[in-house]
Amino acid sequence: IMPNGTSSEVSRGCVAKCVFCTEVHFWKYRGRRAGTIVDEVEHQHKKYGINFIWFIDSLVNGNLNELRAFALGVVEKKLPIRWQGYARCDARMDLNYYKDLAASGCHMLNYGIESGSQRVLDAMKKNIKREAIEQNLRDSAVCGILSSSNWIIGFPTERAQDFADTLTILYRIRNQKLINISFLTSTSRSEEHT
């Protein structure tokens, strides 16, 4: 996927405060300005022939305005690149937003979805709605952007119905260019689960 590729970062830290993650304890969220990222990508492309960027920060869409400005900057400069990164589902990313990302060469987004149960998402403090998950994957697929996903099975408050909700949403998004489903399982379960 990256014969002429490199990695880069648009930010450090995370805007979320999910209860299972230590990221928020290490770094306060700091993001780069879109113009500096576009300049860096242009330099890498012109000097070294780089045409694929893997943004390895915790989430490429921590600042939605800057990510869109980056995408528009790549399009304006006609940079022939493709890129991918990690992202959070976010209802503010609508179809037009994904069209801009696709036009800039967005190849794939790896989403930390975690659960298909709204009750578990709330317990995790994910601050997203189930509807946003489906909307994001549907809109990105329409635009030709691949999706990868991460899930947590056995979260301490998860019940059988919550797991069923996760399986239901996985079934519903199965045809949305979802190329990878990664699971993390918890081995410490409380009595509440049974």
N, C-alpha and C positions, 0 to 999 in steps of 0.2 A: 504494500500500500504506500510506502514512503521511500522509493528508490532515490529520489532527490528531495527528501524531506528533512525537516528539523523540528525541534520542539521550542515552544515559547510560552510565555505567560502574559495574561492581560490583567491579572490581579493576584493578590495574596490574601488568604483567609476566606471567610464565607459570611454572607449576609444573614444566613439562617442560624438558628440556635437549637437544632435538633438535639433531643436529650441523649441520644446514643453516641454522639460525635464529640471528639475532643478538639476539633479544629478551632472552635471559637476560643479555646483556652490558650492556644499557641499564638495566633495572630489576630490583630484587629483587621477588619477588611480594609484593603487598600487597592484601588484600581488605577490603571494607567489611562491616560487620555487616548482617545481613538486615533488621533493624528500621529502620535508617536508609534503606535502599533503598525499603522499603515506604512509609515516611513521605514520602520524596521523590516517589514515584509518586502517592501519594494527594494530595499538594499540587498536583502538576502537573495531575492530573485535575480536582480541584475548582476550582482557580483559573483554569486555562487550557483546560479541556476536552480535555486530552491523553488519548488512548485507545490509542495505540500507542507502544511503547518499543523502540528498537533499541539493544541493549547492544553497544557498539562496542569493548569491551576484547578483548584477545587470546583470552581464553576465559572464558565465563560460568560454567563449571563447574570452575574451579580449586579451589574449596572446595565440595565436594558437600553438606556439611551446611548451609552458609549459603545455597546456592542453593535447597535444599529448604525451608529455613525461610522464605526469601523467598516461594516459591510458596505455602506454607501461610498466610503472612501476607496475601497478596493474596486468597486464598480466604476467609479469616476476615473480612476487611474488605469482601468482596463488591465489589472494585474491577473495573469492567467494562473491562478492558484486554486488549490482545494484545501480545505481545513476541517478539523474536527475538534471537539472539546467536551468537557463535562458540563452538565447543566441541571438546573432545577426546573420542574414543571412550573409554569406561571401563566395564569389566565390572560395576562396582559400581552402575551405573545400570540397574536392572532394570525390569520392567514396572510395578511399583507406583510406582517413582520417576517414570517417564514419565507415569503417570496423574496424579500430583501436579503435574507441570509443565504438562500439558495443562489441568488444572482451573484453573490460574492464568492461562491465556491464552497459553501458549507456542504460537506460530504456526509457527516454523521454527528449526532449528539448523543452522549451517554448520560441518561437520566438516572438520578438517584430517586426512584419512585418509592421504594420500601414496602408499601402495602396498598391493597385495593379496598381496604376497609376505612371508611371515614372515621370510625371510632378509634382505630389504631393510629391513623395519621394524626388525629388530634392529640392522642396520648404521647406521640413522638414529638409533638410541637413542630410538625412539618410545615404548617401554615399554608397548606394547599387543599384544594377540593378535588374529589374524584373526577368531577367533570373536566377540570383543567388537564388532568392526565390524559383523558381520552381526546380532548380537543387538541392538545399539543401534538400527540402522536398522529392524529388524523391529519392535521394541517401540515405537519412536516412531511408526511408521506405524500400528500397531494403535490408538494413542491419538490419531491424527489430526494429528500433528505432521509438517510437511514437513521434508525434509532437502535440504541443498545440500552439495557435497563438493569438496575440493581434492586434487589428485594430482600427484605428481612422476614424470615419465617420463624415463628416462635417468640416474637416480641413478648416481654413479660405480661402484658395485659391482653394478648391475643387469645381469642376464643375460637371454637370450631366455626362459628358463623363468620367471623372475621377472615379466617383462612378461606372459607368458601367465597367470600366477597373478592378476595385476591384472585382466586382461580377464575371467577366470573369476569373480572376486568381483563385478565390475561387472555381469556377467550375472545372477549370483545375487541381487543386491539391486535389480535393475532395476524391480521392481514395489513397492518399499517407499516410495512417496511421495518418491522422489529426483527433485527438479525441476531440479537443475543439477549438471553435472560440469565442473569447471575443471581444466585441465592446465597445468603448468609443465614445460617440457622443458629438459633440460640439453644443452648443445652440446659439452661436454668429456667425451669417453668414453675410457676406457682400453682397452688391448688385451684385458683380461679379458672385455669384453662380446661379443666376436666369436665 
